[in-house]
Amino acid sequence: MKITRLESLYADGGWRTFCFLKVSTDEGLTGWSEYSDNYGAGGVSDLIQRFGKLALGRDPRDIARLSADFHAVARMAAGGVNTQAAAAIENACLDIKAKALGVPVHALFGGRLRDRLAVYWSHCGFFRVRRPDLFEQWGRPPIRSLEDLKRLGEEAVARGFKAVKTNPLFFESGKAHAFSGGFAIVPGLHERNPDGKLVRAVTELLAAFRDGMGPDAGLHLDINFSQRPDGFRRLAKAIEKFNLSWFEIDIHDAEALASVRRSTSTPIASLETIYGLSGYRPFFERYAVDAAVVDVIWNGLYQSMRIAALADAFEVNVAPHNFYGPLANLISAHFSVAVPNFRIMEIEVEDVPWKDELISHPGRIETGDFVFADRPGWGAEVNEEAVRAHPPMLRG
């Protein structure tokens, strides 16, 4: 069996673009993966074609050799979009190999350890504030106040969700706006100094969710790269009373992250932007996290399983970073069912109405758990007609 073609397809994902990779073979088997070209200046799609030149004519079932070759040629520029492009091809090849064997992908890594996956509702309320124009089109009520957030928390519990994750939101003069610290070109982007206004907004936000969800529901807060260690420590201290499942932060210094973890009783989650064993190792050696977030789309499932094994050696649980589309849900689920040290799976609940139309067999959520069928490969094919019916409004 030989790889004959690599083709990218794109669909409108509302506030981002869903990117799918189709890998074709001379025996008629097709492999699919999902990837992201939405961060920074993009470029993953172009790099997939460049790495694809190394893959053309090769047997897609030789995952380990393909992965080793991709990472070898990118060694001088390891990580980043190079790794993301390689991961997209590797994940599509895993789909082909499992289909050829007539088994689900997780069977290639030992099979299921669990049948249902606990999930948390990611970015709960955040994008409804950030893109109210889209959500109004989809018939979702706007969020203008902390009382609205309380009702959203009540809704999450009523729908069976055991946990949600939120991001900082500000409410002023009857208006709401989303926090962009660490990403957008806004005042304070470079300094990332602690801010009393942010601390107050975060505590009010968490109080509203806790009031709506009750004392026992899982509650996560994510503020990404928005602070330096002193700001993270200040916030961690202020939110201890809310009994969070975790406080999610990002910083690329293992000792700095470890200092934040040592300063608080709140569990710390991080590492969604880290690549490979060598990238994760210093954070585990310094016991910097309680939950290691692994992006299976960026690292590829083959490498992600190795990362999870390393985390397990340090008694650290893992959770997939899953801010993507419907095929990524399945890819992240195959990772989650096969690793012993699984914590919880991220999932986007408030999404474009056509999201599940884009693949043949999307998973489903039942009482706060993600459930999917054991079909060969990832368990679904991309619906190319549906993808073309929803051309992307955004690129990059």
C-alpha positions in Angstrom: 0.0 0.0 0.0 1.4 3.4 -1.0 0.3 7.0 -0.3 -0.7 8.7 -3.5 -2.2 12.1 -2.5 -2.6 14.5 0.4 -5.5 17.1 0.3 -6.7 19.7 2.8 -10.4 20.6 3.0 -11.8 23.5 5.1 -15.2 24.2 6.7 -16.6 27.2 8.5 -16.3 26.7 12.2 -17.8 30.0 13.3 -15.0 31.7 15.2 -12.4 29.5 13.6 -11.9 27.2 10.6 -12.2 23.5 10.7 -9.3 21.9 8.8 -9.3 18.3 7.5 -6.6 16.3 5.9 -7.4 13.5 3.4 -4.7 11.0 2.6 -5.3 8.7 -0.3 -3.7 5.4 -1.2 -3.2 3.2 -4.2 -5.4 0.5 -2.7 -8.5 2.7 -2.3 -8.2 3.2 1.5 -8.5 6.8 2.6 -7.3 8.2 5.9 -8.6 11.4 7.6 -7.3 13.7 10.3 -8.2 17.1 11.6 -5.7 19.9 12.3 -5.7 23.6 13.1 -4.3 26.4 11.0 -5.8 29.1 13.2 -2.9 30.2 15.5 -0.3 32.9 14.8 0.5 33.3 11.2 -0.8 29.8 10.2 1.2 27.8 7.7 0.3 24.3 8.8 -1.5 23.5 5.5 1.5 24.5 3.5 3.9 22.4 5.6 1.6 19.4 5.3 2.3 19.5 1.6 6.0 19.9 2.2 6.1 16.9 4.6 3.8 15.1 2.2 6.6 14.9 -0.3 8.4 12.7 2.2 5.3 10.5 2.6 4.3 10.1 -1.1 5.0 6.5 -2.3 5.5 5.3 1.3 3.4 2.7 3.2 1.1 4.6 5.5 1.1 1.7 7.9 4.7 2.4 8.9 3.7 5.0 11.4 6.8 4.8 13.6 9.2 5.2 10.7 7.2 8.0 9.1 7.1 9.8 12.4 10.8 9.4 13.0 11.6 10.7 9.6 9.3 13.8 9.9 10.9 14.7 13.3 14.4 14.0 12.0 14.1 16.5 9.1 12.5 19.1 11.4 15.1 18.7 14.2 16.6 22.1 13.6 13.1 23.7 13.9 11.4 21.3 16.3 7.9 21.8 17.6 5.5 24.4 16.4 3.9 24.2 13.0 6.4 21.6 11.9 5.2 19.2 14.5 1.6 20.1 13.8 1.9 19.3 10.1 3.7 16.0 10.8 1.0 15.1 13.4 -1.8 15.7 10.8 -0.2 13.2 8.4 0.6 10.6 11.2 -3.0 10.8 12.4 -4.4 10.2 9.0 -2.0 7.3 8.5 -3.2 5.7 11.8 -6.8 5.9 10.4 -5.6 4.0 7.3 -3.7 1.4 9.3 -6.6 0.7 11.6 -9.1 0.5 8.7 -6.8 -2.0 6.9 -6.8 -4.2 10.0 -10.5 -3.7 10.6 -10.0 -2.3 14.1 -10.5 1.1 15.9 -7.4 3.2 16.2 -7.2 2.7 20.0 -6.8 -1.0 19.4 -3.3 -0.3 18.0 -2.3 1.0 21.4 -3.8 -1.7 23.6 -7.5 -1.0 23.3 -10.1 0.5 25.6 -9.6 1.0 29.3 -13.0 2.7 29.6 -16.2 2.9 27.6 -17.4 6.4 28.5 -15.4 9.6 28.9 -16.1 12.3 31.4 -16.1 15.6 29.6 -16.1 19.3 30.6 -18.0 22.0 28.7 -15.2 24.2 27.4 -15.2 28.0 27.1 -18.6 28.0 28.8 -20.1 31.4 28.1 -16.9 32.8 26.7 -17.6 32.7 22.9 -21.2 33.7 23.5 -19.7 37.0 24.8 -16.9 37.2 22.3 -19.1 36.6 19.2 -22.6 37.5 20.2 -23.4 38.0 16.5 -23.0 34.3 15.7 -24.9 33.1 18.7 -27.8 35.3 18.1 -28.0 33.8 14.6 -28.1 30.4 16.2 -30.9 31.4 18.7 -28.7 31.4 21.8 -29.6 34.0 24.4 -26.9 36.7 25.0 -24.9 37.0 28.2 -24.9 40.5 29.6 -24.6 39.9 33.4 -23.4 37.7 36.1 -26.9 36.6 36.6 -26.9 35.2 33.0 -23.8 33.2 33.9 -25.5 31.8 36.9 -28.4 30.6 34.7 -25.8 29.2 32.2 -24.3 27.2 35.1 -27.8 25.9 36.0 -28.3 24.9 32.4 -25.1 23.0 32.3 -26.1 20.9 35.4 -29.6 20.4 34.0 -28.1 19.0 30.8 -26.1 16.5 32.7 -22.7 18.1 32.6 -20.5 17.4 35.6 -18.0 20.1 34.8 -17.4 23.3 32.9 -14.4 25.4 32.1 -14.7 29.2 31.7 -12.4 32.1 30.9 -12.4 35.6 32.4 -15.3 37.9 31.4 -15.9 41.5 32.4 -19.3 43.1 33.0 -19.5 46.9 32.9 -22.5 49.2 32.5 -24.8 46.4 31.3 -22.3 45.1 28.7 -20.0 42.1 28.7 -16.7 41.6 27.0 -14.3 38.7 26.9 -10.7 38.8 28.2 -8.1 38.7 25.5 -5.0 38.7 27.7 -2.1 36.7 26.3 -3.4 36.6 22.7 -4.7 39.8 21.1 -2.7 43.0 20.7 -4.2 44.8 23.7 -2.8 47.0 26.5 -0.7 44.9 28.9 0.0 42.1 26.4 3.7 42.4 26.8 4.0 43.3 30.5 1.3 40.8 31.8 1.2 42.5 35.2 -1.3 41.5 37.9 -4.4 43.6 37.8 -6.9 44.1 40.6 -9.7 44.5 38.1 -8.9 41.1 36.6 -8.8 39.5 40.1 -12.2 41.0 40.9 -13.7 39.9 37.6 -12.5 36.3 38.0 -13.8 36.0 41.5 -17.2 37.4 40.6 -17.3 35.1 37.5 -16.5 32.0 39.6 -19.0 32.9 42.3 -21.8 33.2 39.7 -21.0 29.8 38.2 -20.6 28.1 41.6 -24.0 29.6 42.6 -25.6 28.2 39.5 -23.9 24.8 39.5 -23.8 24.1 43.2 -20.9 23.2 45.5 -19.9 19.8 44.0 -19.9 20.3 40.2 -16.5 20.5 38.5 -15.4 24.0 37.8 -12.2 24.9 35.8 -10.7 28.3 35.0 -8.4 29.0 32.1 -6.4 32.2 31.7 -3.7 30.9 29.3 -0.5 33.0 29.0 -2.1 36.2 30.4 0.2 36.6 33.5 3.7 36.1 34.8 4.2 33.9 37.8 3.4 36.6 40.4 0.1 37.3 38.6 -0.7 33.6 38.5 0.1 33.2 42.2 -2.1 36.2 43.1 -5.0 34.8 41.2 -4.5 31.3 42.5 -4.7 32.6 46.1 -7.9 34.6 45.4 -9.8 31.6 43.9 -8.9 28.9 46.4 -12.3 29.3 48.1 -14.2 28.2 44.9 -12.9 24.6 45.1 -11.8 24.4 41.4 -11.1 21.2 39.7 -8.2 23.0 38.2 -6.7 26.4 37.4 -5.3 26.2 33.9 -2.4 28.5 33.0 0.4 28.5 30.5 4.1 29.4 30.9 7.1 27.9 29.1 9.3 27.8 32.2 9.0 24.6 34.2 10.4 26.0 37.5 8.2 29.1 37.2 5.1 26.8 36.8 6.2 24.6 39.6 6.5 27.7 41.9 2.8 28.5 41.1 1.8 25.0 41.9 3.6 25.1 45.2 1.9 28.3 46.2 -1.7 27.1 46.1 -4.0 24.2 47.1 -5.9 24.5 43.8 -4.8 21.9 41.2 -2.8 23.3 38.3 -3.3 22.2 34.7 -1.0 23.3 31.9 1.2 22.2 28.9 -1.3 22.3 26.0 1.3 24.2 23.9 4.2 21.8 24.6 5.5 19.3 22.1 7.1 15.9 22.4 8.8 13.9 25.2 11.7 16.4 25.6 9.3 19.3 25.9 7.2 17.7 28.6 10.0 16.1 30.6 11.3 19.1 32.5 7.7 19.9 33.7 7.3 16.4 35.0 10.7 16.3 36.6 9.9 19.5 38.5 6.4 18.3 39.4 5.0 21.4 37.9 1.4 20.2 37.1 -1.4 18.2 38.5 -2.9 17.6 35.1 -0.9 17.6 31.9 -2.9 18.9 29.0 -1.8 17.1 25.8 -2.8 18.4 22.3 -3.3 15.1 20.4 -4.0 17.1 17.2 -0.7 19.0 17.5 1.5 16.1 18.7 -0.2 13.3 16.9 -1.7 10.3 18.7 1.5 8.2 18.3 3.6 10.8 20.1 0.8 11.7 22.6 0.6 8.1 23.8 4.4 8.3 24.6 3.8 11.6 26.4 1.0 10.0 28.5 3.3 7.1 29.4 6.0 9.5 30.6 3.4 11.4 32.6 2.2 8.2 34.2 5.7 7.4 35.3 5.5 10.7 37.4 2.0 9.9 38.7 0.5 12.7 36.6 -2.9 12.4 34.8 -3.4 13.7 31.3 -6.3 15.5 29.6 -6.6 16.2 25.8 -6.7 19.8 24.6 -9.7 19.6 22.2 -10.6 23.0 20.9 -11.5 21.7 17.4 -14.2 20.1 15.3 -16.0 16.8 15.2 -13.2 14.5 14.0 -10.9 15.9 16.6 -13.4 14.8 19.2 -13.0 11.2 18.0 -9.2 11.5 17.8 -9.0 12.9 21.3 -11.5 10.2 22.5 -9.3 7.3 21.1 -6.4 8.8 23.2 -8.6 9.2 26.3 -9.9 5.6 26.3 -6.5 4.0 25.8 -4.4 5.8 28.5 -4.6 4.6 32.1 -3.9 8.1 33.6 -6.9 9.9 31.9 -8.4 12.9 33.9 -11.2 14.4 31.8 -11.8 15.4 28.1 -12.4 18.9 26.8 -15.3 19.4 24.4 -16.9 22.4 22.7 -20.6 22.3 23.4 -21.7 25.7 22.0 -20.7 25.3 18.4 -21.8 25.8 14.8 -25.1 24.0 14.2 -23.6 22.0 11.3 -20.6 20.6 13.2 -21.9 17.0 13.4 -22.9 17.0 9.8 -19.2 17.2 8.8 -18.5 13.6 9.6 -20.5 10.4 9.2 -20.6 9.1 12.8 -20.0 11.9 15.4 -19.9 10.9 19.0 -22.6 11.9 21.4 -22.8 13.2 24.9 -24.9 11.3 27.5 -25.3 12.6 31.0 -22.0 14.5 30.8 -20.0 11.6 29.2 -18.7 11.3 25.6 -19.7 8.0 23.9 -18.6 6.8 20.5 -18.9 3.6 18.5 -16.1 1.1 18.0 -15.8 1.3 14.2 -12.6 0.8 12.2 -10.2 3.7 12.1 -11.4 6.8 13.9 -14.9 5.5 13.4 -16.0 8.1 10.9 -15.5 9.5 7.4 -15.4 13.2 6.6 -18.6 14.2 4.7 -16.9 16.1 1.8 -20.3 17.4 0.5 -21.2 18.9 3.9 -17.7 20.4 4.2 -18.1 22.1 0.8 -21.5 23.3 1.8 -20.0 25.4 4.6 -16.9 27.1 3.1 -14.8 28.9 5.7 -15.5 32.5 6.6 -12.1 32.8 8.3 -8.6 31.6 7.4 -5.8 32.1 9.8 
